[in-house]
Amino acid sequence: MATTVGGVVKEGRVVPDSPLPEGARVEIVLPDTPPNISPELQGELDAWDRASAEALNLVERLAREGEADDAR
């Protein structure tokens, strides 16, 4: 019997909503239409994406600054 596991594509990779057993064979089927998301929820998801990108940029900048401090 088939099991359905949802997920999302992040940075070009499929990320399942729940763990999959190692070595499991999978088939990816894209729905004909994207899920219905309210404008409010889409705005919140967009804000989280921006916040994640900003946080990553901050961490990378701090790492570069730390490397520069170590080189002194």
PyMOL Python script that loads the backbone (N, CA, C, O; Angstrom):
from pymol import cmd

cmd.read_pdbstr("""\
ATOM      1  N   MET A   1       0.840  -1.175   0.000  1.00  0.00           N
ATOM      2  CA  MET A   1       0.000   0.000   0.000  1.00  0.00           C
ATOM      3  C   MET A   1       0.887   1.241   0.000  1.00  0.00           C
ATOM      4  O   MET A   1       1.874   1.291   0.734  1.00  0.00           O
ATOM      5  N   ALA A   2       0.555   2.234  -0.803  1.00  0.00           N
ATOM      6  CA  ALA A   2       1.337   3.454  -0.907  1.00  0.00           C
ATOM      7  C   ALA A   2       1.089   4.370   0.285  1.00  0.00           C
ATOM      8  O   ALA A   2      -0.005   4.401   0.847  1.00  0.00           O
ATOM      9  N   THR A   3       2.115   5.104   0.654  1.00  0.00           N
ATOM     10  CA  THR A   3       2.027   6.104   1.714  1.00  0.00           C
ATOM     11  C   THR A   3       2.306   7.453   1.096  1.00  0.00           C
ATOM     12  O   THR A   3       3.240   7.595   0.307  1.00  0.00           O
ATOM     13  N   THR A   4       1.514   8.440   1.442  1.00  0.00           N
ATOM     14  CA  THR A   4       1.725   9.783   0.927  1.00  0.00           C
ATOM     15  C   THR A   4       2.406  10.622   1.996  1.00  0.00           C
ATOM     16  O   THR A   4       1.935  10.709   3.131  1.00  0.00           O
ATOM     17  N   VAL A   5       3.518  11.238   1.620  1.00  0.00           N
ATOM     18  CA  VAL A   5       4.247  12.138   2.508  1.00  0.00           C
ATOM     19  C   VAL A   5       4.399  13.456   1.773  1.00  0.00           C
ATOM     20  O   VAL A   5       4.948  13.498   0.672  1.00  0.00           O
ATOM     21  N   GLY A   6       3.921  14.521   2.371  1.00  0.00           N
ATOM     22  CA  GLY A   6       4.063  15.842   1.764  1.00  0.00           C
ATOM     23  C   GLY A   6       5.463  16.392   1.986  1.00  0.00           C
ATOM     24  O   GLY A   6       6.275  15.805   2.701  1.00  0.00           O
ATOM     25  N   GLY A   7       5.718  17.496   1.376  1.00  0.00           N
ATOM     26  CA  GLY A   7       7.014  18.145   1.542  1.00  0.00           C
ATOM     27  C   GLY A   7       7.080  19.409   0.715  1.00  0.00           C
ATOM     28  O   GLY A   7       6.104  19.794   0.071  1.00  0.00           O
ATOM     29  N   VAL A   8       8.231  20.052   0.733  1.00  0.00           N
ATOM     30  CA  VAL A   8       8.451  21.268  -0.041  1.00  0.00           C
ATOM     31  C   VAL A   8       9.807  21.171  -0.730  1.00  0.00           C
ATOM     32  O   VAL A   8      10.663  20.378  -0.338  1.00  0.00           O
ATOM     33  N   VAL A   9       9.984  21.980  -1.748  1.00  0.00           N
ATOM     34  CA  VAL A   9      11.277  22.089  -2.407  1.00  0.00           C
ATOM     35  C   VAL A   9      11.990  23.285  -1.802  1.00  0.00           C
ATOM     36  O   VAL A   9      11.457  24.394  -1.790  1.00  0.00           O
ATOM     37  N   LYS A  10      13.196  23.056  -1.302  1.00  0.00           N
ATOM     38  CA  LYS A  10      13.995  24.119  -0.694  1.00  0.00           C
ATOM     39  C   LYS A  10      15.391  24.039  -1.288  1.00  0.00           C
ATOM     40  O   LYS A  10      16.068  23.016  -1.182  1.00  0.00           O
ATOM     41  N   GLU A  11      15.806  25.114  -1.906  1.00  0.00           N
ATOM     42  CA  GLU A  11      17.115  25.181  -2.553  1.00  0.00           C
ATOM     43  C   GLU A  11      17.308  24.023  -3.540  1.00  0.00           C
ATOM     44  O   GLU A  11      18.392  23.450  -3.647  1.00  0.00           O
ATOM     45  N   GLY A  12      16.225  23.696  -4.260  1.00  0.00           N
ATOM     46  CA  GLY A  12      16.300  22.677  -5.292  1.00  0.00           C
ATOM     47  C   GLY A  12      16.224  21.245  -4.800  1.00  0.00           C
ATOM     48  O   GLY A  12      16.372  20.316  -5.595  1.00  0.00           O
ATOM     49  N   ARG A  13      15.997  21.040  -3.507  1.00  0.00           N
ATOM     50  CA  ARG A  13      15.913  19.690  -2.953  1.00  0.00           C
ATOM     51  C   ARG A  13      14.554  19.487  -2.308  1.00  0.00           C
ATOM     52  O   ARG A  13      13.984  20.414  -1.732  1.00  0.00           O
ATOM     53  N   VAL A  14      14.042  18.275  -2.407  1.00  0.00           N
ATOM     54  CA  VAL A  14      12.766  17.945  -1.784  1.00  0.00           C
ATOM     55  C   VAL A  14      13.011  17.675  -0.301  1.00  0.00           C
ATOM     56  O   VAL A  14      13.840  16.840   0.061  1.00  0.00           O
ATOM     57  N   VAL A  15      12.281  18.390   0.546  1.00  0.00           N
ATOM     58  CA  VAL A  15      12.374  18.206   1.994  1.00  0.00           C
ATOM     59  C   VAL A  15      11.032  17.655   2.464  1.00  0.00           C
ATOM     60  O   VAL A  15      10.034  18.376   2.457  1.00  0.00           O
ATOM     61  N   PRO A  16      10.993  16.377   2.876  1.00  0.00           N
ATOM     62  CA  PRO A  16       9.720  15.790   3.302  1.00  0.00           C
ATOM     63  C   PRO A  16       9.262  16.347   4.644  1.00  0.00           C
ATOM     64  O   PRO A  16      10.071  16.791   5.459  1.00  0.00           O
ATOM     65  N   ASP A  17       7.949  16.316   4.858  1.00  0.00           N
ATOM     66  CA  ASP A  17       7.377  16.786   6.118  1.00  0.00           C
ATOM     67  C   ASP A  17       7.656  15.822   7.271  1.00  0.00           C
ATOM     68  O   ASP A  17       7.578  16.220   8.433  1.00  0.00           O
ATOM     69  N   SER A  18       7.972  14.586   6.976  1.00  0.00           N
ATOM     70  CA  SER A  18       8.313  13.612   8.010  1.00  0.00           C
ATOM     71  C   SER A  18       9.472  12.756   7.495  1.00  0.00           C
ATOM     72  O   SER A  18       9.670  12.646   6.286  1.00  0.00           O
ATOM     73  N   PRO A  19      10.235  12.151   8.407  1.00  0.00           N
ATOM     74  CA  PRO A  19      11.401  11.354   7.982  1.00  0.00           C
ATOM     75  C   PRO A  19      11.007  10.177   7.091  1.00  0.00           C
ATOM     76  O   PRO A  19       9.942   9.581   7.252  1.00  0.00           O
ATOM     77  N   LEU A  20      11.877   9.866   6.168  1.00  0.00           N
ATOM     78  CA  LEU A  20      11.694   8.715   5.287  1.00  0.00           C
ATOM     79  C   LEU A  20      12.745   7.675   5.620  1.00  0.00           C
ATOM     80  O   LEU A  20      13.860   8.027   6.005  1.00  0.00           O
ATOM     81  N   PRO A  21      12.410   6.396   5.479  1.00  0.00           N
ATOM     82  CA  PRO A  21      13.407   5.366   5.771  1.00  0.00           C
ATOM     83  C   PRO A  21      14.537   5.399   4.742  1.00  0.00           C
ATOM     84  O   PRO A  21      14.303   5.637   3.557  1.00  0.00           O
ATOM     85  N   GLU A  22      15.743   5.162   5.200  1.00  0.00           N
ATOM     86  CA  GLU A  22      16.913   5.145   4.328  1.00  0.00           C
ATOM     87  C   GLU A  22      16.713   4.119   3.221  1.00  0.00           C
ATOM     88  O   GLU A  22      16.304   2.987   3.479  1.00  0.00           O
ATOM     89  N   GLY A  23      17.002   4.517   1.999  1.00  0.00           N
ATOM     90  CA  GLY A  23      16.893   3.622   0.852  1.00  0.00           C
ATOM     91  C   GLY A  23      15.492   3.490   0.284  1.00  0.00           C
ATOM     92  O   GLY A  23      15.276   2.714  -0.647  1.00  0.00           O
ATOM     93  N   ALA A  24      14.535   4.235   0.827  1.00  0.00           N
ATOM     94  CA  ALA A  24      13.152   4.149   0.324  1.00  0.00           C
ATOM     95  C   ALA A  24      13.094   4.651  -1.112  1.00  0.00           C
ATOM     96  O   ALA A  24      13.728   5.649  -1.456  1.00  0.00           O
ATOM     97  N   ARG A  25      12.343   3.965  -1.934  1.00  0.00           N
ATOM     98  CA  ARG A  25      12.107   4.425  -3.303  1.00  0.00           C
ATOM     99  C   ARG A  25      10.960   5.411  -3.246  1.00  0.00           C
ATOM    100  O   ARG A  25       9.956   5.153  -2.583  1.00  0.00           O
ATOM    101  N   VAL A  26      11.092   6.526  -3.924  1.00  0.00           N
ATOM    102  CA  VAL A  26      10.056   7.551  -3.904  1.00  0.00           C
ATOM    103  C   VAL A  26       9.683   7.955  -5.319  1.00  0.00           C
ATOM    104  O   VAL A  26      10.452   7.764  -6.261  1.00  0.00           O
ATOM    105  N   GLU A  27       8.507   8.508  -5.450  1.00  0.00           N
ATOM    106  CA  GLU A  27       8.029   9.050  -6.712  1.00  0.00           C
ATOM    107  C   GLU A  27       7.489  10.439  -6.400  1.00  0.00           C
ATOM    108  O   GLU A  27       6.665  10.601  -5.499  1.00  0.00           O
ATOM    109  N   ILE A  28       7.941  11.419  -7.125  1.00  0.00           N
ATOM    110  CA  ILE A  28       7.506  12.789  -6.892  1.00  0.00           C
ATOM    111  C   ILE A  28       6.449  13.138  -7.927  1.00  0.00           C
ATOM    112  O   ILE A  28       6.693  13.060  -9.131  1.00  0.00           O
ATOM    113  N   VAL A  29       5.279  13.520  -7.448  1.00  0.00           N
ATOM    114  CA  VAL A  29       4.171  13.906  -8.312  1.00  0.00           C
ATOM    115  C   VAL A  29       3.785  15.332  -7.944  1.00  0.00           C
ATOM    116  O   VAL A  29       3.384  15.596  -6.811  1.00  0.00           O
ATOM    117  N   LEU A  30       3.903  16.241  -8.889  1.00  0.00           N
ATOM    118  CA  LEU A  30       3.546  17.640  -8.630  1.00  0.00           C
ATOM    119  C   LEU A  30       2.058  17.835  -8.859  1.00  0.00           C
ATOM    120  O   LEU A  30       1.512  17.350  -9.850  1.00  0.00           O
ATOM    121  N   PRO A  31       1.392  18.547  -7.943  1.00  0.00           N
ATOM    122  CA  PRO A  31      -0.035  18.815  -8.151  1.00  0.00           C
ATOM    123  C   PRO A  31      -0.234  19.742  -9.351  1.00  0.00           C
ATOM    124  O   PRO A  31       0.658  20.507  -9.717  1.00  0.00           O
ATOM    125  N   ASP A  32      -1.413  19.660  -9.949  1.00  0.00           N
ATOM    126  CA  ASP A  32      -1.708  20.502 -11.107  1.00  0.00           C
ATOM    127  C   ASP A  32      -1.747  21.983 -10.749  1.00  0.00           C
ATOM    128  O   ASP A  32      -1.371  22.832 -11.556  1.00  0.00           O
ATOM    129  N   THR A  33      -2.196  22.285  -9.553  1.00  0.00           N
ATOM    130  CA  THR A  33      -2.294  23.681  -9.119  1.00  0.00           C
ATOM    131  C   THR A  33      -1.631  23.827  -7.763  1.00  0.00           C
ATOM    132  O   THR A  33      -1.638  22.890  -6.966  1.00  0.00           O
ATOM    133  N   PRO A  34      -1.058  24.993  -7.492  1.00  0.00           N
ATOM    134  CA  PRO A  34      -0.453  25.211  -6.176  1.00  0.00           C
ATOM    135  C   PRO A  34      -1.541  25.250  -5.100  1.00  0.00           C
ATOM    136  O   PRO A  34      -2.698  25.541  -5.402  1.00  0.00           O
ATOM    137  N   PRO A  35      -1.179  24.963  -3.860  1.00  0.00           N
ATOM    138  CA  PRO A  35      -2.176  24.991  -2.791  1.00  0.00           C
ATOM    139  C   PRO A  35      -2.716  26.404  -2.593  1.00  0.00           C
ATOM    140  O   PRO A  35      -2.022  27.390  -2.840  1.00  0.00           O
ATOM    141  N   ASN A  36      -3.956  26.483  -2.146  1.00  0.00           N
ATOM    142  CA  ASN A  36      -4.550  27.791  -1.864  1.00  0.00           C
ATOM    143  C   ASN A  36      -4.003  28.305  -0.540  1.00  0.00           C
ATOM    144  O   ASN A  36      -4.167  27.674   0.504  1.00  0.00           O
ATOM    145  N   ILE A  37      -3.359  29.447  -0.600  1.00  0.00           N
ATOM    146  CA  ILE A  37      -2.797  30.076   0.598  1.00  0.00           C
ATOM    147  C   ILE A  37      -3.372  31.479   0.672  1.00  0.00           C
ATOM    148  O   ILE A  37      -3.377  32.217  -0.314  1.00  0.00           O
ATOM    149  N   SER A  38      -3.852  31.837   1.849  1.00  0.00           N
ATOM    150  CA  SER A  38      -4.412  33.175   2.014  1.00  0.00           C
ATOM    151  C   SER A  38      -3.308  34.215   1.850  1.00  0.00           C
ATOM    152  O   SER A  38      -2.143  33.926   2.125  1.00  0.00           O
ATOM    153  N   PRO A  39      -3.657  35.416   1.408  1.00  0.00           N
ATOM    154  CA  PRO A  39      -2.652  36.476   1.272  1.00  0.00           C
ATOM    155  C   PRO A  39      -1.922  36.745   2.592  1.00  0.00           C
ATOM    156  O   PRO A  39      -0.730  37.052   2.591  1.00  0.00           O
ATOM    157  N   GLU A  40      -2.636  36.630   3.712  1.00  0.00           N
ATOM    158  CA  GLU A  40      -2.006  36.863   5.012  1.00  0.00           C
ATOM    159  C   GLU A  40      -0.919  35.824   5.287  1.00  0.00           C
ATOM    160  O   GLU A  40       0.188  36.159   5.709  1.00  0.00           O
ATOM    161  N   LEU A  41      -1.260  34.542   5.037  1.00  0.00           N
ATOM    162  CA  LEU A  41      -0.283  33.477   5.256  1.00  0.00           C
ATOM    163  C   LEU A  41       0.881  33.614   4.292  1.00  0.00           C
ATOM    164  O   LEU A  41       2.031  33.430   4.692  1.00  0.00           O
ATOM    165  N   GLN A  42       0.613  33.932   3.033  1.00  0.00           N
ATOM    166  CA  GLN A  42       1.700  34.103   2.073  1.00  0.00           C
ATOM    167  C   GLN A  42       2.618  35.232   2.501  1.00  0.00           C
ATOM    168  O   GLN A  42       3.837  35.125   2.366  1.00  0.00           O
ATOM    169  N   GLY A  43       2.043  36.323   3.019  1.00  0.00           N
ATOM    170  CA  GLY A  43       2.861  37.434   3.516  1.00  0.00           C
ATOM    171  C   GLY A  43       3.745  37.001   4.668  1.00  0.00           C
ATOM    172  O   GLY A  43       4.909  37.394   4.748  1.00  0.00           O
ATOM    173  N   GLU A  44       3.189  36.184   5.567  1.00  0.00           N
ATOM    174  CA  GLU A  44       3.982  35.695   6.697  1.00  0.00           C
ATOM    175  C   GLU A  44       5.097  34.770   6.219  1.00  0.00           C
ATOM    176  O   GLU A  44       6.223  34.865   6.707  1.00  0.00           O
ATOM    177  N   LEU A  45       4.804  33.875   5.275  1.00  0.00           N
ATOM    178  CA  LEU A  45       5.836  32.985   4.734  1.00  0.00           C
ATOM    179  C   LEU A  45       6.940  33.784   4.052  1.00  0.00           C
ATOM    180  O   LEU A  45       8.122  33.476   4.209  1.00  0.00           O
ATOM    181  N   ASP A  46       6.555  34.815   3.291  1.00  0.00           N
ATOM    182  CA  ASP A  46       7.548  35.666   2.634  1.00  0.00           C
ATOM    183  C   ASP A  46       8.428  36.374   3.666  1.00  0.00           C
ATOM    184  O   ASP A  46       9.639  36.490   3.479  1.00  0.00           O
ATOM    185  N   ALA A  47       7.812  36.847   4.756  1.00  0.00           N
ATOM    186  CA  ALA A  47       8.572  37.517   5.819  1.00  0.00           C
ATOM    187  C   ALA A  47       9.567  36.557   6.464  1.00  0.00           C
ATOM    188  O   ALA A  47      10.698  36.946   6.755  1.00  0.00           O
ATOM    189  N   TRP A  48       9.159  35.301   6.693  1.00  0.00           N
ATOM    190  CA  TRP A  48      10.072  34.306   7.261  1.00  0.00           C
ATOM    191  C   TRP A  48      11.234  34.036   6.307  1.00  0.00           C
ATOM    192  O   TRP A  48      12.372  33.886   6.750  1.00  0.00           O
ATOM    193  N   ASP A  49      10.960  33.971   4.997  1.00  0.00           N
ATOM    194  CA  ASP A  49      12.036  33.760   4.025  1.00  0.00           C
ATOM    195  C   ASP A  49      13.036  34.905   4.078  1.00  0.00           C
ATOM    196  O   ASP A  49      14.247  34.686   4.074  1.00  0.00           O
ATOM    197  N   ARG A  50      12.514  36.143   4.129  1.00  0.00           N
ATOM    198  CA  ARG A  50      13.410  37.308   4.196  1.00  0.00           C
ATOM    199  C   ARG A  50      14.220  37.300   5.488  1.00  0.00           C
ATOM    200  O   ARG A  50      15.418  37.579   5.476  1.00  0.00           O
ATOM    201  N   ALA A  51      13.563  36.979   6.604  1.00  0.00           N
ATOM    202  CA  ALA A  51      14.255  36.946   7.897  1.00  0.00           C
ATOM    203  C   ALA A  51      15.349  35.882   7.894  1.00  0.00           C
ATOM    204  O   ALA A  51      16.439  36.108   8.420  1.00  0.00           O
ATOM    205  N   SER A  52      15.058  34.721   7.301  1.00  0.00           N
ATOM    206  CA  SER A  52      16.057  33.654   7.238  1.00  0.00           C
ATOM    207  C   SER A  52      17.256  34.090   6.419  1.00  0.00           C
ATOM    208  O   SER A  52      18.398  33.839   6.805  1.00  0.00           O
ATOM    209  N   ALA A  53      17.009  34.740   5.295  1.00  0.00           N
ATOM    210  CA  ALA A  53      18.103  35.211   4.444  1.00  0.00           C
ATOM    211  C   ALA A  53      18.923  36.272   5.169  1.00  0.00           C
ATOM    212  O   ALA A  53      20.152  36.272   5.088  1.00  0.00           O
ATOM    213  N   GLU A  54      18.252  37.172   5.874  1.00  0.00           N
ATOM    214  CA  GLU A  54      18.961  38.219   6.607  1.00  0.00           C
ATOM    215  C   GLU A  54      19.789  37.623   7.739  1.00  0.00           C
ATOM    216  O   GLU A  54      20.914  38.060   7.983  1.00  0.00           O
ATOM    217  N   ALA A  55      19.240  36.632   8.429  1.00  0.00           N
ATOM    218  CA  ALA A  55      19.980  35.982   9.514  1.00  0.00           C
ATOM    219  C   ALA A  55      21.219  35.278   8.972  1.00  0.00           C
ATOM    220  O   ALA A  55      22.291  35.359   9.572  1.00  0.00           O
ATOM    221  N   LEU A  56      21.079  34.587   7.839  1.00  0.00           N
ATOM    222  CA  LEU A  56      22.222  33.909   7.239  1.00  0.00           C
ATOM    223  C   LEU A  56      23.290  34.918   6.834  1.00  0.00           C
ATOM    224  O   LEU A  56      24.478  34.690   7.061  1.00  0.00           O
ATOM    225  N   ASN A  57      22.876  36.025   6.240  1.00  0.00           N
ATOM    226  CA  ASN A  57      23.840  37.061   5.855  1.00  0.00           C
ATOM    227  C   ASN A  57      24.586  37.587   7.075  1.00  0.00           C
ATOM    228  O   ASN A  57      25.795  37.811   7.015  1.00  0.00           O
ATOM    229  N   LEU A  58      23.866  37.788   8.194  1.00  0.00           N
ATOM    230  CA  LEU A  58      24.494  38.272   9.415  1.00  0.00           C
ATOM    231  C   LEU A  58      25.502  37.263   9.940  1.00  0.00           C
ATOM    232  O   LEU A  58      26.612  37.644  10.313  1.00  0.00           O
ATOM    233  N   VAL A  59      25.148  35.995   9.978  1.00  0.00           N
ATOM    234  CA  VAL A  59      26.061  34.958  10.464  1.00  0.00           C
ATOM    235  C   VAL A  59      27.307  34.895   9.591  1.00  0.00           C
ATOM    236  O   VAL A  59      28.420  34.798  10.107  1.00  0.00           O
ATOM    237  N   GLU A  60      27.129  34.951   8.272  1.00  0.00           N
ATOM    238  CA  GLU A  60      28.283  34.899   7.366  1.00  0.00           C
ATOM    239  C   GLU A  60      29.174  36.121   7.550  1.00  0.00           C
ATOM    240  O   GLU A  60      30.399  36.004   7.519  1.00  0.00           O
ATOM    241  N   ARG A  61      28.569  37.294   7.741  1.00  0.00           N
ATOM    242  CA  ARG A  61      29.360  38.509   7.950  1.00  0.00           C
ATOM    243  C   ARG A  61      30.150  38.415   9.244  1.00  0.00           C
ATOM    244  O   ARG A  61      31.330  38.762   9.275  1.00  0.00           O
ATOM    245  N   LEU A  62      29.509  37.947  10.316  1.00  0.00           N
ATOM    246  CA  LEU A  62      30.205  37.805  11.591  1.00  0.00           C
ATOM    247  C   LEU A  62      31.342  36.791  11.487  1.00  0.00           C
ATOM    248  O   LEU A  62      32.392  36.971  12.105  1.00  0.00           O
ATOM    249  N   ALA A  63      31.139  35.733  10.713  1.00  0.00           N
ATOM    250  CA  ALA A  63      32.199  34.742  10.512  1.00  0.00           C
ATOM    251  C   ALA A  63      33.382  35.364   9.786  1.00  0.00           C
ATOM    252  O   ALA A  63      34.532  35.121  10.151  1.00  0.00           O
ATOM    253  N   ARG A  64      33.111  36.158   8.766  1.00  0.00           N
ATOM    254  CA  ARG A  64      34.203  36.835   8.035  1.00  0.00           C
ATOM    255  C   ARG A  64      34.943  37.791   8.952  1.00  0.00           C
ATOM    256  O   ARG A  64      36.171  37.861   8.920  1.00  0.00           O
ATOM    257  N   GLU A  65      34.196  38.534   9.776  1.00  0.00           N
ATOM    258  CA  GLU A  65      34.828  39.462  10.709  1.00  0.00           C
ATOM    259  C   GLU A  65      35.685  38.712  11.722  1.00  0.00           C
ATOM    260  O   GLU A  65      36.765  39.173  12.093  1.00  0.00           O
ATOM    261  N   GLY A  66      35.198  37.547  12.172  1.00  0.00           N
ATOM    262  CA  GLY A  66      35.976  36.731  13.109  1.00  0.00           C
ATOM    263  C   GLY A  66      37.249  36.222  12.473  1.00  0.00           C
ATOM    264  O   GLY A  66      38.289  36.162  13.128  1.00  0.00           O
ATOM    265  N   GLU A  67      37.182  35.850  11.198  1.00  0.00           N
ATOM    266  CA  GLU A  67      38.381  35.382  10.488  1.00  0.00           C
ATOM    267  C   GLU A  67      39.379  36.518  10.352  1.00  0.00           C
ATOM    268  O   GLU A  67      40.586  36.311  10.482  1.00  0.00           O
ATOM    269  N   ALA A  68      38.873  37.730  10.086  1.00  0.00           N
ATOM    270  CA  ALA A  68      39.777  38.887   9.963  1.00  0.00           C
ATOM    271  C   ALA A  68      40.437  39.182  11.295  1.00  0.00           C
ATOM    272  O   ALA A  68      41.618  39.530  11.335  1.00  0.00           O
ATOM    273  N   ASP A  69      39.695  39.050  12.390  1.00  0.00           N
ATOM    274  CA  ASP A  69      40.256  39.276  13.730  1.00  0.00           C
ATOM    275  C   ASP A  69      41.326  38.225  14.039  1.00  0.00           C
ATOM    276  O   ASP A  69      42.363  38.543  14.621  1.00  0.00           O
ATOM    277  N   ASP A  70      41.067  36.960  13.644  1.00  0.00           N
ATOM    278  CA  ASP A  70      42.035  35.897  13.896  1.00  0.00           C
ATOM    279  C   ASP A  70      43.320  36.109  13.114  1.00  0.00           C
ATOM    280  O   ASP A  70      44.395  35.717  13.568  1.00  0.00           O
ATOM    281  N   ALA A  71      43.218  36.727  11.942  1.00  0.00           N
ATOM    282  CA  ALA A  71      44.397  36.939  11.098  1.00  0.00           C
ATOM    283  C   ALA A  71      45.285  38.050  11.646  1.00  0.00           C
ATOM    284  O   ALA A  71      46.451  38.149  11.265  1.00  0.00           O
ATOM    285  N   ARG A  72      44.761  38.872  12.520  1.00  0.00           N
ATOM    286  CA  ARG A  72      45.580  39.993  13.067  1.00  0.00           C
ATOM    287  C   ARG A  72      46.552  39.539  14.085  1.00  0.00           C
ATOM    288  O   ARG A  72      47.301  40.351  14.629  1.00  0.00           O
TER     289      ARG A  72
END
""", "prot")
cmd.dss("prot")
cmd.show_as("cartoon", "prot")
cmd.util.cbc("prot")
cmd.orient("prot")
